[in-house]
Amino acid sequence: MRKWEDIDNHQTVATKEELSIIDTLSFLEVQRIKQGISQTEFAKKIGMTQPQLAKIENLDSIPTLPTLNKYAAGLGLQIKLSISPLMEAK
């Protein structure tokens, strides 16, 4: 079975920003599963429908930052952003 790292290191379609969103969503989904919360139960808890949540978790819909924050908060987590200088190409 291939690991995400193998795919991540060799793919060229997704941008770094898209990969960051995918990594964040994957982490949040794993946390939901670890807490034993079903999609239906969790969707209701955060004010979504199960199909809406499934679209996000299946990457059929890219969530906004407020939606990601709502997802994280529903798990007792918070999303923190940081700003740093861009690395200049040498």
All heavy atoms as an XYZ file, in Angstrom:
708
protein
N       0.838     -1.171      0.000
C       0.000      0.000      0.000
C       0.892      1.245      0.000
O       1.866      1.328      0.732
C      -0.904      0.002      1.234
C      -1.761      1.230      1.329
S      -3.146      1.107      2.482
C      -2.318      1.248      4.036
N       0.535      2.211     -0.825
C       1.291      3.452     -0.905
C       0.969      4.343      0.285
O      -0.144      4.362      0.774
C       0.946      4.178     -2.195
C       1.401      3.425     -3.420
C       0.950      4.077     -4.681
N       1.679      5.326     -4.873
C       1.376      6.199     -5.810
N       0.373      5.989     -6.625
N       2.059      7.311     -5.934
N       1.950      5.065      0.752
C       1.763      6.001      1.851
C       1.543      7.399      1.291
O       1.991      7.723      0.189
C       2.995      6.015      2.754
C       3.220      4.716      3.494
C       4.416      4.843      4.388
C       4.638      3.559      5.147
N       5.801      3.655      6.028
N       0.832      8.236      2.070
C       0.563      9.599      1.636
C       1.859     10.339      1.324
O       1.941     11.095      0.360
C      -0.241     10.362      2.691
C      -0.336     11.818      2.368
C       0.164     12.853      3.087
C      -0.947     12.413      1.208
N      -0.099     14.048      2.466
C      -0.775     13.806      1.310
C      -1.603     11.898      0.104
C      -1.242     14.686      0.348
C      -2.085     12.789     -0.856
C      -1.895     14.163     -0.731
N       2.911     10.106      2.112
C       4.173     10.794      1.878
C       4.713     10.491      0.486
O       5.266     11.361     -0.178
C       5.219     10.398      2.938
C       4.906     10.887      4.328
C       3.933      9.983      5.086
O       3.748      8.804      4.695
O       3.325     10.465      6.044
N       4.551      9.238      0.023
C       5.014      8.861     -1.308
C       4.250      9.628     -2.387
O       4.834     10.115     -3.353
C       4.838      7.356     -1.541
C       5.668      6.522     -0.580
O       6.730      7.009     -0.132
O       5.251      5.395     -0.283
N       2.956      9.726     -2.196
C       2.122     10.444     -3.164
C       2.444     11.933     -3.100
O       2.647     12.585     -4.122
C       0.627     10.194     -2.881
C       0.306      8.717     -3.089
C      -0.248     11.076     -3.763
C      -1.047      8.296     -2.570
N       2.495     12.480     -1.892
C       2.736     13.899     -1.678
C       4.055     14.344     -2.296
O       4.134     15.388     -2.933
C       2.717     14.188     -0.172
C       2.807     15.669      0.161
O       2.428     16.493     -0.688
O       3.230     15.995      1.282
N       5.088     13.544     -2.151
C       6.409     13.921     -2.646
C       6.538     13.832     -4.160
O       7.464     14.402     -4.729
C       7.486     13.053     -1.993
C       7.650     13.357     -0.519
O       7.374     14.456     -0.077
N       8.084     12.380      0.241
N       5.651     13.114     -4.818
C       5.788     12.908     -6.258
C       4.662     13.496     -7.096
O       4.707     13.432     -8.317
C       5.923     11.403     -6.552
C       7.185     10.836     -5.988
N       7.225     10.215     -4.761
C       8.447     10.835     -6.453
C       8.465      9.837     -4.506
N       9.232     10.199     -5.513
N       3.678     14.054     -6.485
C       2.574     14.623     -7.247
C       2.955     16.023     -7.710
O       3.744     16.706     -7.089
C       1.280     14.616     -6.433
C       1.212     15.595     -5.288
C       0.861     16.998     -5.717
O       0.127     17.184     -6.671
N       1.401     17.985     -5.043
N       2.380     16.446     -8.833
C       2.685     17.771     -9.372
C       1.420     18.571     -9.676
O       1.504     19.681    -10.162
C       3.516     17.658    -10.663
O       2.802     16.861    -11.604
C       4.877     17.053    -10.388
N       0.263     18.012     -9.390
C      -0.990     18.669     -9.738
C      -1.421     19.682     -8.688
O      -1.816     20.794     -9.007
C      -2.098     17.612     -9.965
C      -3.417     18.281    -10.283
C      -1.699     16.669    -11.085
N      -1.365     19.306     -7.425
C      -1.833     20.180     -6.347
C      -0.752     21.190     -5.968
O       0.439     20.875     -5.930
C      -2.226     19.356     -5.135
N      -1.201     22.407     -5.674
C      -0.267     23.441     -5.219
C       0.074     23.208     -3.747
O      -0.600     22.443     -3.057
C      -0.897     24.844     -5.368
O      -2.014     24.937     -4.475
C      -1.334     25.107     -6.805
N       1.074     23.923     -3.258
C       1.431     23.814     -1.839
C       0.264     24.236     -0.950
O       0.038     23.663      0.099
C       2.667     24.655     -1.529
C       3.945     24.065     -2.054
C       5.140     24.892     -1.627
C       6.414     24.261     -2.178
N       7.611     24.937     -1.724
N      -0.483     25.251     -1.391
C      -1.627     25.719     -0.618
C      -2.706     24.642     -0.545
O      -3.293     24.409      0.510
C      -2.211     27.009     -1.234
C      -1.319     28.219     -1.087
C      -0.192     28.291     -2.127
O      -0.205     27.514     -3.118
O       0.706     29.121     -1.945
N      -2.955     23.990     -1.674
C      -3.954     22.916     -1.698
C      -3.507     21.745     -0.828
O      -4.317     21.161     -0.108
C      -4.198     22.450     -3.134
C      -4.919     23.472     -3.987
C      -4.912     23.151     -5.462
O      -3.954     22.527     -5.950
O      -5.882     23.532     -6.135
N      -2.236     21.418     -0.876
C      -1.712     20.334     -0.043
C      -1.824     20.671      1.435
O      -2.101     19.797      2.255
C      -0.262     20.011     -0.410
C      -0.070     19.334     -1.753
C       1.414     19.184     -2.061
C      -0.760     17.981     -1.796
N      -1.662     21.933      1.770
C      -1.808     22.359      3.159
C      -3.242     22.140      3.635
O      -3.469     21.661      4.755
C      -1.414     23.835      3.295
O      -1.607     24.277      4.603
N      -4.216     22.472      2.795
C      -5.620     22.257      3.136
C      -5.905     20.772      3.270
O      -6.578     20.335      4.210
C      -6.549     22.915      2.090
C      -6.436     24.438      2.184
C      -7.998     22.475      2.280
C      -7.111     25.177      1.065
N      -5.371     19.974      2.350
C      -5.574     18.523      2.395
C      -4.989     17.951      3.688
O      -5.632     17.149      4.364
C      -4.956     17.842      1.159
C      -5.760     18.215     -0.094
C      -4.889     16.327      1.339
C      -5.085     17.856     -1.397
N      -3.786     18.382      4.040
C      -3.159     17.904      5.278
C      -3.985     18.293      6.499
O      -4.177     17.488      7.417
C      -1.739     18.457      5.424
C      -0.744     17.811      4.479
O      -1.027     16.714      3.946
O       0.329     18.408      4.255
N      -4.487     19.511      6.519
C      -5.297     19.978      7.648
C      -6.585     19.173      7.754
O      -6.954     18.709      8.841
C      -5.618     21.483      7.492
O      -4.383     22.205      7.435
C      -6.463     21.995      8.648
N      -7.265     18.989      6.619
C      -8.513     18.218      6.635
C      -8.268     16.770      7.049
O      -9.055     16.196      7.806
C      -9.171     18.244      5.255
C      -9.936     19.508      4.929
C     -10.357     19.514      3.467
C     -11.155     19.639      5.820
N      -7.187     16.194      6.559
C      -6.864     14.809      6.929
C      -6.643     14.690      8.425
O      -7.149     13.770      9.066
C      -5.618     14.332      6.186
O      -5.848     14.303      4.809
N      -5.897     15.634      8.987
C      -5.654     15.628     10.424
C      -6.964     15.737     11.192
O      -7.207     14.981     12.145
C      -4.715     16.782     10.810
C      -4.518     16.902     12.292
C      -3.601     16.095     12.945
C      -5.263     17.801     13.041
C      -3.431     16.188     14.321
C      -5.102     17.898     14.412
C      -4.180     17.089     15.059
N      -7.824     16.676     10.782
C      -9.093     16.873     11.488
C      -9.992     15.644     11.378
O     -10.618     15.236     12.362
C      -9.804     18.112     10.956
C      -9.140     19.449     11.290
C      -9.824     20.589     10.543
C      -9.127     19.702     12.787
N     -10.040     15.037     10.205
C     -10.871     13.842     10.044
C     -10.362     12.707     10.937
O     -11.146     12.006     11.573
C     -10.899     13.393      8.585
C     -11.796     12.196      8.362
C     -11.877     11.753      6.915
O     -11.214     12.368      6.048
O     -12.593     10.788      6.643
N      -9.050     12.544     11.002
C      -8.479     11.505     11.873
C      -8.854     11.774     13.329
O      -9.200     10.847     14.071
C      -6.942     11.417     11.684
C      -6.293     10.608     12.796
C      -6.609     10.815     10.328
N      -8.814     13.033     13.734
C      -9.183     13.368     15.116
C     -10.651     13.044     15.386
O     -11.003     12.532     16.446
C      -8.901     14.844     15.407
C      -7.440     15.232     15.313
C      -6.529     14.313     16.101
O      -6.702     14.123     17.298
N      -5.554     13.721     15.429
N     -11.520     13.324     14.407
C     -12.943     13.000     14.558
C     -13.116     11.497     14.735
O     -13.831     11.041     15.644
C     -13.749     13.479     13.333
C     -15.217     13.061     13.393
C     -15.975     13.420     12.138
N     -15.542     12.745     10.939
C     -15.801     11.472     10.629
N     -16.467     10.693     11.461
N     -15.382     10.958      9.490
N     -12.438     10.729     13.918
C     -12.541      9.265     13.977
C     -11.972      8.746     15.304
O     -12.575      7.879     15.940
C     -11.843      8.628     12.760
C     -12.634      8.978     11.486
C     -11.710      7.121     12.929
C     -11.892      8.693     10.194
N     -10.829      9.277     15.720
C     -10.225      8.864     17.000
C     -11.160      9.131     18.171
O     -11.160      8.395     19.151
C      -8.894      9.581     17.241
C      -7.736      9.009     16.490
C      -6.461      9.740     16.866
C      -5.256      9.143     16.186
N      -4.008      9.859     16.525
N     -11.947     10.204     18.074
C     -12.890     10.533     19.145
C     -14.173      9.704     19.041
O     -15.052      9.836     19.887
C     -13.215     12.032     19.119
C     -12.027     12.892     19.530
C     -12.358     14.364     19.593
O     -13.497     14.764     19.824
N     -11.350     15.209     19.395
N     -14.254      8.865     18.007
C     -15.403      7.981     17.862
C     -16.689      8.688     17.460
O     -17.779      8.219     17.791
N     -16.563      9.795     16.742
C     -17.738     10.571     16.344
C     -18.057     10.271     14.881
O     -17.193     10.425     14.017
C     -17.494     12.083     16.527
C     -17.021     12.394     17.959
C     -18.744     12.868     16.183
C     -16.524     13.816     18.144
N     -19.283      9.886     14.609
C     -19.691      9.600     13.229
C     -19.831     10.906     12.455
O     -19.975     11.985     13.041
C     -21.025      8.853     13.206
O     -22.077      9.723     13.582
N     -19.826     10.794     11.131
C     -20.042     11.982     10.303
C     -21.384     12.628     10.610
O     -21.477     13.847     10.737
C     -20.010     11.610      8.813
C     -18.674     11.694      8.173
C     -18.752     11.546      6.658
O     -19.779     11.189      6.085
N     -17.640     11.821      6.008
N     -22.426     11.816     10.734
C     -23.767     12.339     10.994
C     -23.817     13.084     12.313
O     -24.325     14.215     12.398
C     -24.797     11.191     10.988
O     -24.731     10.532      9.728
C     -26.197     11.694     11.231
N     -23.266     12.472     13.347
C     -23.230     13.067     14.684
C     -22.429     14.374     14.679
O     -22.855     15.395     15.234
C     -22.550     12.034     15.598
C     -22.686     12.176     17.044
C     -21.949     11.036     17.775
O     -21.412     10.087     17.170
O     -21.916     11.138     18.994
N     -21.274     14.345     14.027
C     -20.399     15.511     14.019
C     -20.993     16.646     13.187
O     -20.931     17.804     13.590
C     -19.010     15.139     13.499
C     -18.005     16.235     13.690
C     -17.651     16.657     14.955
C     -17.412     16.856     12.604
C     -16.735     17.681     15.140
C     -16.496     17.869     12.771
C     -16.148     18.285     14.041
N     -21.569     16.300     12.047
C     -22.185     17.318     11.194
C     -23.262     18.072     11.975
O     -23.325     19.303     11.942
C     -22.770     16.683      9.941
N     -24.075     17.330     12.690
C     -25.143     17.951     13.487
C     -24.536     18.863     14.563
O     -25.010     19.976     14.781
C     -26.012     16.866     14.121
C     -27.199     17.399     14.871
C     -28.065     16.269     15.398
C     -29.279     16.827     16.123
N     -30.148     15.776     16.639
N     -23.469     18.391     15.189
C     -22.813     19.154     16.257
C     -22.284     20.502     15.757
O     -22.333     21.490     16.484
C     -21.656     18.322     16.837
C     -20.887     18.995     17.936
C     -19.801     18.091     18.481
C     -19.063     18.768     19.626
N     -18.063     17.889     20.220
N     -21.789     20.541     14.519
C     -21.191     21.782     14.012
C     -22.114     22.535     13.041
O     -21.692     23.473     12.373
C     -19.804     21.536     13.382
C     -19.886     20.634     12.151
C     -18.836     20.998     14.416
C     -18.581     20.514     11.373
N     -23.377     22.124     12.985
C     -24.354     22.861     12.191
C     -24.281     22.630     10.696
O     -24.544     23.539      9.918
N     -23.913     21.415     10.305
C     -23.866     21.044      8.892
C     -24.735     19.825      8.676
O     -25.172     19.202      9.637
C     -22.440     20.662      8.460
C     -21.414     21.717      8.542
S     -19.831     21.045      8.013
C     -19.527     22.086      6.626
N     -24.921     19.466      7.430
C     -25.569     18.202      7.129
C     -24.471     17.170      6.890
O     -23.319     17.528      6.578
C     -26.452     18.300      5.866
O     -25.612     18.559      4.736
C     -27.515     19.377      6.014
N     -24.807     15.908      7.028
C     -23.820     14.849      6.774
C     -23.292     14.911      5.347
O     -22.076     14.777      5.139
C     -24.426     13.475      7.112
C     -23.464     12.314      6.964
C     -23.354     11.806      5.540
O     -24.312     11.841      4.771
N     -22.177     11.330      5.167
N     -24.149     15.127      4.325
C     -23.601     15.227      2.966
C     -22.609     16.386      2.795
O     -21.616     16.251      2.072
C     -24.841     15.418      2.088
C     -25.948     14.780      2.861
C     -25.617     15.085      4.305
N     -22.858     17.510      3.475
C     -21.912     18.634      3.406
C     -20.563     18.239      4.003
O     -19.510     18.516      3.434
C     -22.453     19.848      4.162
C     -23.592     20.559      3.488
C     -24.182     21.645      4.371
O     -24.404     21.435      5.563
N     -24.436     22.799      3.777
N     -20.608     17.586      5.155
C     -19.378     17.150      5.815
C     -18.652     16.112      4.966
O     -17.433     16.171      4.816
C     -19.683     16.587      7.207
C     -18.479     16.140      8.024
C     -17.504     17.291      8.250
C     -18.921     15.539      9.339
N     -19.394     15.188      4.390
C     -18.779     14.161      3.538
C     -18.079     14.799      2.341
O     -16.976     14.381      1.972
C     -19.836     13.167      3.064
N     -18.682     15.813      1.738
C     -18.057     16.503      0.596
C     -16.724     17.126      1.003
O     -15.761     17.070      0.250
C     -18.976     17.595      0.048
C     -20.024     17.114     -0.891
C     -20.805     18.299     -1.426
C     -21.150     18.037     -2.865
N     -21.895     19.130     -3.482
N     -16.686     17.700      2.196
C     -15.442     18.306      2.676
C     -14.405     17.222      2.936
O     -13.258     17.330      2.501
C     -15.704     19.149      3.938
C     -16.508     20.399      3.571
C     -14.402     19.527      4.635
C     -17.029     21.173      4.761
N     -14.787     16.177      3.656
C     -13.838     15.125      3.996
C     -13.366     14.347      2.768
O     -12.258     13.830      2.752
C     -14.433     14.182      5.043
C     -14.542     14.844      6.411
C     -14.993     13.900      7.501
O     -15.396     12.764      7.216
O     -14.953     14.325      8.682
N     -14.190     14.276      1.728
C     -13.802     13.598      0.486
C     -13.092     14.531     -0.481
O     -12.779     14.140     -1.601
C     -15.026     12.991     -0.203
C     -15.610     11.848      0.579
O     -14.902     11.142      1.285
N     -16.914     11.662      0.469
N     -12.876     15.768     -0.054
C     -12.223     16.799     -0.861
C     -12.991     17.135     -2.131
O     -12.424     17.563     -3.124
C     -10.778     16.399     -1.193
C      -9.875     16.165      0.008
C      -8.532     15.611     -0.440
C      -9.689     17.450      0.796
N     -14.306     16.930     -2.085
C     -15.162     17.334     -3.203
C     -15.530     18.803     -3.078
O     -16.063     19.393     -4.010
C     -16.449     16.487     -3.238
C     -16.170     15.043     -3.592
O     -15.172     14.773     -4.282
O     -16.956     14.174     -3.174
N     -15.271     19.380     -1.917
C     -15.562     20.784     -1.643
C     -14.436     21.314     -0.768
O     -14.084     20.693      0.234
C     -16.906     20.889     -0.914
O     -17.139     22.204     -0.494
N     -13.857     22.425     -1.158
C     -12.787     23.025     -0.367
C     -13.427     23.989      0.635
O     -14.108     24.937      0.246
C     -11.780     23.787     -1.258
C     -11.165     22.851     -2.290
C     -10.709     24.463     -0.411
C     -10.377     21.690     -1.715
N     -13.223     23.732      1.921
C     -13.863     24.566      2.938
C     -13.205     25.929      3.070
O     -12.018     26.091      2.795
C     -13.681     23.758      4.217
C     -12.429     22.998      3.986
C     -12.422     22.670      2.513
N     -13.987     26.888      3.521
C     -13.458     28.211      3.842
C     -12.757     28.136      5.196
O     -12.930     27.163      5.949
C     -14.595     29.244      3.920
O     -15.477     28.851      4.989
C     -15.361     29.352      2.609
N     -12.013     29.162      5.528
C     -11.356     29.207      6.837
C     -12.368     29.175      7.983
O     -12.169     28.428      8.950
C     -10.433     30.418      6.939
C      -9.604     30.520      8.213
C      -8.768     29.260      8.437
C      -8.712     31.745      8.150
N     -13.482     29.924      7.898
C     -14.478     29.806      8.969
C     -15.030     28.381      9.123
O     -15.274     27.917     10.237
C     -15.577     30.786      8.553
C     -14.870     31.812      7.731
C     -13.825     31.031      6.975
N     -15.194     27.666      8.024
C     -15.679     26.282      8.096
C     -14.634     25.384      8.740
O     -14.966     24.538      9.576
C     -16.064     25.767      6.695
O     -17.107     26.597      6.171
C     -16.537     24.324      6.735
N     -13.369     25.567      8.371
C     -12.293     24.786      9.009
C     -12.244     25.078     10.508
O     -12.054     24.168     11.315
C     -10.940     25.126      8.388
C     -10.561     24.420      7.109
C      -9.221     24.949      6.598
C     -10.492     22.915      7.298
N     -12.415     26.339     10.875
C     -12.416     26.700     12.298
C     -13.578     26.045     13.026
O     -13.429     25.577     14.160
C     -12.470     28.221     12.462
C     -11.130     28.874     12.267
O     -10.097     28.326     12.615
N     -11.137     30.052     11.679
N     -14.752     26.007     12.384
C     -15.926     25.378     13.000
C     -15.671     23.873     13.185
O     -16.009     23.298     14.221
C     -17.155     25.614     12.104
C     -18.428     25.097     12.695
C     -19.713     25.459     11.989
C     -19.690     25.815     10.553
N     -21.027     25.958      9.959
N     -15.071     23.258     12.189
C     -14.741     21.825     12.253
C     -13.782     21.580     13.418
O     -14.005     20.703     14.262
C     -14.112     21.400     10.923
C     -13.976     19.914     10.691
C     -14.446     19.347      9.525
C     -13.343     19.077     11.596
C     -14.298     17.986      9.271
C     -13.187     17.723     11.363
C     -13.669     17.187     10.198
O     -13.514     15.844      9.949
N     -12.699     22.357     13.464
C     -11.712     22.182     14.535
C     -12.326     22.418     15.909
O     -12.100     21.639     16.838
C     -10.532     23.127     14.309
N     -13.113     23.471     16.047
C     -13.733     23.791     17.332
C     -14.663     22.672     17.789
O     -14.746     22.377     18.987
C     -14.500     25.108     17.237
N     -15.337     22.028     16.851
C     -16.211     20.907     17.188
C     -15.454     19.734     17.784
O     -16.032     18.881     18.457
N     -14.147     19.705     17.561
C     -13.292     18.649     18.115
C     -12.500     19.134     19.326
O     -11.652     18.430     19.847
C     -12.313     18.154     17.037
C     -12.950     17.488     15.829
C     -11.934     17.308     14.716
C     -13.562     16.152     16.220
N     -12.780     20.368     19.754
C     -12.033     20.927     20.881
C     -10.660     21.412     20.479
O      -9.757     21.490     21.305
N     -10.482     21.750     19.200
C      -9.200     22.212     18.676
C      -9.365     23.609     18.099
O     -10.478     24.076     17.899
C      -8.716     21.268     17.566
C      -8.539     19.802     17.954
C      -8.317     18.954     16.713
C      -7.377     19.648     18.919
N      -8.246     24.252     17.829
C      -8.292     25.533     17.145
C      -7.243     25.550     16.044
O      -6.228     24.871     16.140
C      -8.089     26.698     18.106
C      -6.721     26.762     18.743
C      -6.574     27.956     19.663
O      -7.408     28.838     19.694
N      -5.499     27.988     20.430
N      -7.514     26.321     15.020
C      -6.568     26.479     13.924
C      -5.848     27.796     14.140
O      -6.482     28.827     14.379
C      -7.288     26.455     12.564
C      -7.866     25.060     12.330
C      -6.347     26.861     11.441
C      -8.664     24.912     11.065
N      -4.528     27.753     14.077
C      -3.725     28.955     14.210
C      -2.969     29.177     12.909
O      -2.403     28.245     12.361
C      -2.728     28.822     15.358
C      -3.368     28.812     16.721
C      -2.313     28.832     17.790
C      -2.938     28.920     19.160
N      -1.922     29.052     20.204
N      -2.987     30.401     12.451
C      -2.238     30.772     11.254
C      -1.017     31.559     11.670
O      -1.020     32.236     12.698
C      -3.101     31.641     10.334
C      -4.376     31.020      9.798
C      -5.145     32.055      8.997
C      -4.047     29.836      8.934
N       0.011     31.494     10.862
C       1.176     32.324     11.115
C       1.594     32.977      9.806
O       1.335     32.450      8.723
C       2.317     31.491     11.706
O       2.744     30.528     10.771
N       2.222     34.103      9.936
C       2.719     34.824      8.779
C       4.237     34.878      8.895
O       4.785     35.198      9.950
C       2.137     36.251      8.733
C       0.616     36.163      8.584
C       2.757     37.044      7.589
C      -0.090     37.505      8.673
N       4.905     34.544      7.796
C       6.352     34.575      7.788
C       6.817     35.060      6.421
O       6.080     34.981      5.436
C       6.928     33.200      8.118
O       6.480     32.256      7.164
N       8.050     35.553      6.350
C       8.554     36.033      5.065
C       8.663     34.888      4.064
O       8.926     33.740      4.439
C       9.958     36.574      5.400
C      10.058     36.606      6.869
C       9.004     35.709      7.430
N       8.455     35.227      2.802
C       8.642     34.241      1.740
C      10.128     33.959      1.598
O      10.962     34.854      1.749
C       8.117     34.773      0.405
C       6.609     34.935      0.291
C       6.273     35.651     -1.017
C       5.945     33.583      0.324
N      10.445     32.739      1.302
C      11.837     32.369      1.046
C      12.158     32.792     -0.382
O      11.430     32.439     -1.314
C      12.042     30.861      1.211
C      11.740     30.354      2.608
S      12.860     30.995      3.854
C      14.363     30.200      3.379
N      13.207     33.555     -0.560
C      13.587     33.983     -1.904
C      14.337     32.863     -2.608
O      15.158     32.177     -2.010
C      14.458     35.224     -1.831
C      13.694     36.448     -1.365
C      14.533     37.703     -1.466
O      15.436     37.763     -2.320
O      14.259     38.624     -0.676
N      14.010     32.678     -3.889
C      14.711     31.664     -4.691
C      16.145     32.114     -4.914
O      16.427     33.276     -5.178
C      13.992     31.481     -6.019
N      17.059     31.177     -4.775
C      18.495     31.516     -4.965
C      18.993     30.915     -6.243
O      18.600     29.967     -6.735
C      19.305     30.998     -3.789
C      18.952     31.731     -2.522
C      19.824     31.251     -1.384
C      19.470     32.031     -0.137
N      20.303     31.697      0.982
